Amino acid sequence: MKILKIIKKFSKKNPDEVCIIKDDKFLTYREFWELSVKFGAYLNIKSNKKKIVCIKENDDFYDYIAMIGTLIAGGTYVPINKLMPTNKITNIIERIKPEFFFTNSNFKNKNTSIINSEIFKKDIKFKEKKKSKNAYILFTSGTTGEPKGVIISKNALDQYVFWLKSNIKIDKKCKVSQIPSIGFDLSLSDIFLSLISGSKLIIPNEEETIFTGKLIENKKINHLVCTPSMIDYIQSSGYLKKKIFKSVKSIFFCGETLYEKQLSKLFKINNKLKITNAYGPTEATCSMSFVKLDYLNYKKYCNKTVSIGKPNKNMTMKLLSNSKNTNKNYGEIFISGPQLAEGYFKNHID
C-alpha cells in the first residue's frame, strides 16, 4: 500500500517527530511504526491466512497501531465502536469468523483468538505472509436490522487518502483532532491524513470527548474533523468563541447536512477558516464529493443548506431520474470510480 510506504518513509526520515498525543503521553513516528510492525509480525506468526482482525475501540494509541499493523501484515481490519452492544459484536464475529479480536477490555468469545496489548512485550521478527486485497470491513450500526459489512479495498483507501492529502494542506506542525469513533468511517479522514502528512494526531481524553470545545482549547487544534452538528453542540456547551477557535485553520465536515447558519457562526468568530464540506456513503470510502469554502465564497454555495460540491478526482457522480420525472433537479445519485466498495460481506472476502 502507498499509505504504508509513506508512513514508513516518514518514520525513518523524521523518527523523533511526535505522531500521536493523548494528554501528557505521546508516541514518535519511529515508536508508532515499530509497534505497528510488531503487531503485524505477531499476526503473521500466528496465522498463514489472509487475516481478518476485529479491533474494538480502546480509546488509546493501540487502536491506531492495530489498524496499521493489520495492514502491514497484509490483513483486513474490522473497526468496532466501543458502544456497540455485545450481541451485535458477537453477531459480527459469527458472520466473518475473524482470526483475531484485539481489545484491552474484558471480552470473551470462543470463536476467535482474543489478543491485547500484552503482545507488544514479545520479541518477534516480521515475516511476509499471504495478503488480502482489502483494507477494512466497516459494519453499519444495524439500527434498522442486521448490520451490513462494507468491504473497502486497499486501492480504494489509497485513492481516498491521497485525494485528501492533495486537497487539504497540513504539515508536521499541524495538530489534527481525532473525534469520530474508529467504527465511523469519518475517522479515516483524520487518522490517515495525519499519518501520511507527518502531523500530530490528538486523541481526546474522557472530558474532551464530551466537550469537544475543551479539546480544541486545551490542545490548540489546527485541523478539525467532525460532523456539522458538532458545531451546534460546541455552541450549546459554551465553547464556540473566538479565543478558542483562533488556533483552528481548517475544518473537514462530512456525515451530515451542513447548514449555512453553521458556517455563518464559524466565520463570525474566525474569518480565516478554510472549510471543506464533503459528501459520500460508507460504500464510497467515506466521502467522494467536496466543496471548498471560505469567508468570501461560502454564500454562493448555500441555499440554507450547503452544496455537496463536485466529485473527487477519478470519481463520477450523476443524478438520474425515471422517465416520468421531467424535473432534472430531482433523482437518485449514481456514483462510480476507484473509491467504490468491493461489495457487502457475505461468506468470504476475496
C-alpha positions in Angstrom: 0.0 0.0 0.0 1.2 3.5 -0.8 -0.1 4.7 2.6 2.2 2.3 4.4 5.2 3.3 2.3 4.7 7.0 3.2 4.4 6.3 6.9 7.4 4.1 6.9 9.5 6.7 5.0 8.5 9.5 7.3 9.3 7.3 10.4 12.8 6.8 9.1 13.3 10.4 7.9 11.8 12.1 11.0 11.9 9.4 13.7 11.6 11.7 16.6 8.6 13.8 15.4 5.5 13.3 17.5 2.9 11.1 15.9 0.1 10.7 18.4 -0.7 12.6 21.6 -3.2 11.9 24.4 -2.8 14.3 27.4 0.8 14.0 28.5 1.6 10.8 26.7 2.8 10.5 23.1 4.4 8.3 20.5 7.0 9.3 18.0 6.7 8.2 14.4 9.5 5.7 15.0 7.8 4.2 18.0 4.5 4.1 16.3 5.9 2.4 13.2 7.9 -0.2 15.2 4.9 -1.1 17.4 2.7 -1.4 14.2 5.3 -3.7 12.6 5.4 -5.8 15.8 1.6 -6.1 15.8 1.8 -7.2 12.1 4.6 -9.7 12.9 2.5 -11.3 15.7 -0.4 -11.8 13.3 1.8 -13.4 10.7 3.5 -15.7 13.2 0.1 -16.9 14.4 -1.7 -17.3 11.1 -0.8 -18.1 7.4 -4.2 -17.0 6.2 -5.4 -13.7 4.8 -6.2 -12.4 8.2 -9.3 -10.6 9.5 -8.7 -8.7 12.7 -11.6 -7.1 14.7 -10.4 -4.1 16.6 -12.7 -3.0 19.5 -12.2 0.7 20.3 -9.9 1.1 23.3 -9.6 4.9 23.3 -5.8 4.7 23.3 -2.8 4.5 20.9 -3.3 0.8 20.4 -6.4 1.4 18.2 -4.3 3.0 15.5 -1.3 0.7 15.9 -3.6 -2.3 15.4 -5.1 -0.8 12.3 -1.8 0.0 10.7 -0.2 -3.3 12.0 -3.0 -5.3 10.4 -2.4 -3.6 7.1 1.3 -4.2 7.4 0.6 -7.9 7.9 -1.5 -7.9 4.7 -4.7 -8.4 6.6 -8.1 -6.7 6.8 -9.2 -4.9 9.9 -12.8 -4.5 11.3 -13.2 -1.4 13.5 -15.8 -1.8 16.2 -17.3 1.1 18.1 -16.9 0.8 21.8 -20.6 1.5 22.3 -21.7 -1.4 20.0 -23.8 -3.9 22.1 -22.2 -7.2 22.8 -24.8 -9.2 21.0 -24.1 -7.3 17.8 -20.3 -7.8 18.2 -21.0 -11.5 18.7 -23.1 -11.5 15.5 -20.2 -9.9 13.5 -17.8 -12.5 14.9 -20.1 -15.3 13.9 -20.5 -13.9 10.4 -17.0 -13.1 9.4 -15.1 -15.6 11.6 -12.0 -13.3 12.3 -8.7 -14.9 13.2 -8.1 -12.3 15.9 -10.1 -9.9 18.1 -8.0 -7.1 19.6 -9.2 -5.3 22.7 -7.9 -4.2 26.1 -11.4 -4.5 27.6 -12.8 -7.6 29.2 -14.3 -9.5 26.3 -14.6 -13.3 25.7 -15.6 -15.3 22.7 -14.8 -18.9 22.0 -14.9 -18.5 18.2 -11.9 -16.2 17.8 -8.5 -15.5 19.3 -8.6 -12.6 21.8 -5.4 -10.6 21.9 -4.5 -7.4 23.8 -1.5 -5.0 24.3 0.5 -7.8 26.1 1.6 -9.0 22.6 3.9 -5.9 22.4 6.1 -7.3 25.1 7.1 -10.2 22.8 10.2 -10.2 20.7 9.0 -11.1 17.2 10.6 -10.9 13.8 8.4 -9.9 10.8 7.8 -12.4 8.1 5.7 -11.8 4.9 2.6 -13.9 4.6 -0.5 -14.1 2.3 -2.1 -10.7 1.7 -5.7 -9.7 1.2 -6.6 -7.0 -1.3 -9.0 -5.5 1.2 -8.1 -2.9 3.8 -11.1 -2.9 6.1 -14.7 -4.1 6.6 -16.9 -1.4 8.2 -20.2 -2.6 9.7 -23.2 -0.3 9.7 -24.9 0.3 13.1 -27.8 -2.1 12.2 -30.4 0.2 13.8 -32.9 -0.8 11.1 -31.9 -4.5 11.1 -28.8 -6.7 10.8 -25.5 -4.7 10.4 -24.1 -4.7 6.8 -20.4 -5.1 6.4 -19.0 -2.8 3.7 -15.7 -4.1 2.2 -13.2 -1.4 1.2 -10.1 -2.4 -0.8 -6.5 -1.2 -0.1 -6.6 0.5 -3.5 -9.8 2.4 -2.6 -8.3 3.5 0.7 -5.1 4.7 -1.0 -7.1 6.6 -3.6 -9.1 8.4 -0.9 -6.3 9.2 1.4 -4.1 10.6 -1.3 -7.0 12.7 -2.6 -7.3 14.1 1.0 -3.6 14.9 1.1 -3.7 16.8 -2.2 -6.7 18.9 -1.2 -6.1 19.6 2.5 -2.7 21.0 3.1 -1.3 20.2 6.5 2.3 19.6 7.7 4.2 18.1 10.6 3.5 21.1 12.8 -0.3 20.6 12.5 -2.4 19.2 15.3 -5.2 17.1 13.9 -8.3 16.2 16.0 -9.4 12.6 16.3 -13.0 12.9 17.4 -15.0 10.3 15.4 -15.1 6.7 16.6 -12.9 4.3 14.6 -16.2 2.5 13.9 -17.4 5.5 11.9 -15.7 6.0 8.5 -15.2 9.7 9.0 -12.3 8.7 11.3 -10.4 7.8 8.1 -10.2 11.5 7.3 -8.3 12.4 10.3 -6.3 9.3 11.1 -4.8 8.6 7.7 -4.4 12.2 6.6 -2.5 12.9 9.8 -0.2 9.9 9.5 0.8 10.4 5.8 1.3 14.2 6.4 3.6 13.6 9.4 1.2 15.6 11.6 0.3 15.2 15.2 -2.9 13.2 15.8 -4.6 14.4 19.0 -6.7 11.9 21.0 -9.3 13.4 23.4 -9.5 12.3 27.0 -12.8 11.4 28.6 -13.7 15.1 29.4 -12.6 16.3 25.9 -14.7 13.6 24.3 -17.8 15.0 26.0 -16.8 18.6 25.4 -15.1 18.9 22.0 -14.6 22.7 22.6 -12.4 21.9 25.5 -10.3 19.6 23.2 -9.8 22.5 20.8 -9.0 24.9 23.6 -6.6 22.6 25.6 -4.7 21.1 22.6 -4.8 24.1 20.3 -6.2 22.0 17.4 -5.3 23.3 13.9 -7.3 20.9 11.7 -10.7 19.9 13.0 -12.6 16.8 11.6 -16.2 16.4 12.7 -19.9 16.2 11.7 -21.7 19.6 11.2 -23.9 19.0 14.3 -20.8 19.1 16.4 -20.6 22.9 15.9 -24.1 23.3 17.4 -23.1 21.1 20.3 -19.9 23.2 20.8 -22.0 26.3 20.8 -24.6 25.0 23.3 -21.7 24.0 25.7 -20.3 27.5 25.6 -17.1 26.9 23.6 -17.9 28.5 20.2 -15.8 31.5 20.9 -13.1 33.5 19.0 -10.4 32.9 21.6 -11.0 29.1 21.4 -11.1 28.8 17.6 -8.2 31.1 16.9 -5.9 28.1 16.6 -8.1 26.3 14.1 -7.0 26.9 10.5 -9.2 24.3 8.7 -12.2 22.1 9.2 -13.4 19.0 7.4 -17.1 18.3 7.6 -18.8 15.1 6.5 -21.5 12.6 7.6 -24.4 15.1 7.8 -26.0 18.0 6.1 -24.1 21.3 6.6 -26.2 24.4 7.1 -25.5 28.0 6.1 -26.2 29.2 9.6 -23.4 26.9 11.0 -20.9 28.4 8.5 -22.0 31.9 9.5 -21.4 31.2 13.1 -17.9 29.8 12.4 -16.8 32.7 10.1 -18.1 35.2 12.6 -15.5 34.0 15.1 -12.8 33.2 12.7 -13.0 34.6 9.1 -9.7 33.0 8.1 -11.0 29.4 8.3 -10.7 27.1 5.3 -13.6 24.7 5.3 -14.2 21.5 3.2 -17.7 20.2 3.1 -17.7 16.5 1.9 -20.3 14.0 1.0 -20.4 10.3 0.4 -21.8 7.0 1.6 -19.7 4.4 3.5 -19.7 2.4 0.3 -17.5 5.1 -1.4 -14.7 5.1 1.2 -16.0 7.9 3.5 -16.5 10.7 1.0 -16.5 11.2 -2.8 -17.5 14.8 -3.4 -16.5 18.1 -1.9 -16.6 21.9 -2.0 -14.0 24.3 -0.5 -15.4 27.2 1.4 -14.0 30.4 2.9 -15.4 33.7 4.2 -15.6 35.3 0.8 -17.2 32.5 -1.2 -19.4 30.4 1.1 -22.7 32.2 0.5 -22.8 31.3 -3.2 -22.7 27.6 -2.3 -25.6 28.0 0.2 -29.3 27.8 0.0 -30.0 27.2 3.7 -28.0 24.0 3.2 -24.6 23.8 1.7 -23.7 22.3 -1.6 -22.0 18.8 -1.7 -19.8 20.1 -4.5 -18.0 18.2 -7.2 -16.7 14.6 -7.3 -13.2 13.7 -6.0 -10.5 13.1 -8.6 -11.3 9.9 -10.7 -14.8 9.7 -9.2 -18.0 10.2 -11.2 -21.4 11.4 -9.9 -24.7 11.6 -11.9 -28.2 12.5 -11.0 -30.6 10.0 -12.7 -34.4 10.0 -12.6 -37.1 7.8 -14.1 -38.7 8.7 -17.4 -41.8 10.1 -15.7 -39.9 12.7 -13.8 -39.3 15.8 -16.0 -37.6 17.8 -13.3 -33.8 17.4 -13.9 -33.1 18.6 -10.4 -34.5 15.5 -8.7 -33.5 11.9 -8.9 -31.1 9.4 -7.4 -27.3 9.9 -7.2 -25.3 7.3 -9.0 -21.6 7.2 -8.3 -18.7 5.3 -9.8 -14.9 5.2 -9.6 -11.9 3.6 -7.7 -13.2 4.5 -4.2 -16.2 2.3 -4.5 -16.6 -0.7 -2.1 -16.0 -4.3 -3.2 -19.5 -5.0 -2.0 -21.1 -6.3 1.2 -19.6 -9.0 3.3 -21.3 -12.4 2.9 -19.3 -15.5 3.0 -15.8 -14.5 2.1 -13.6 -11.5 1.4 -11.7 -12.3 -1.8 
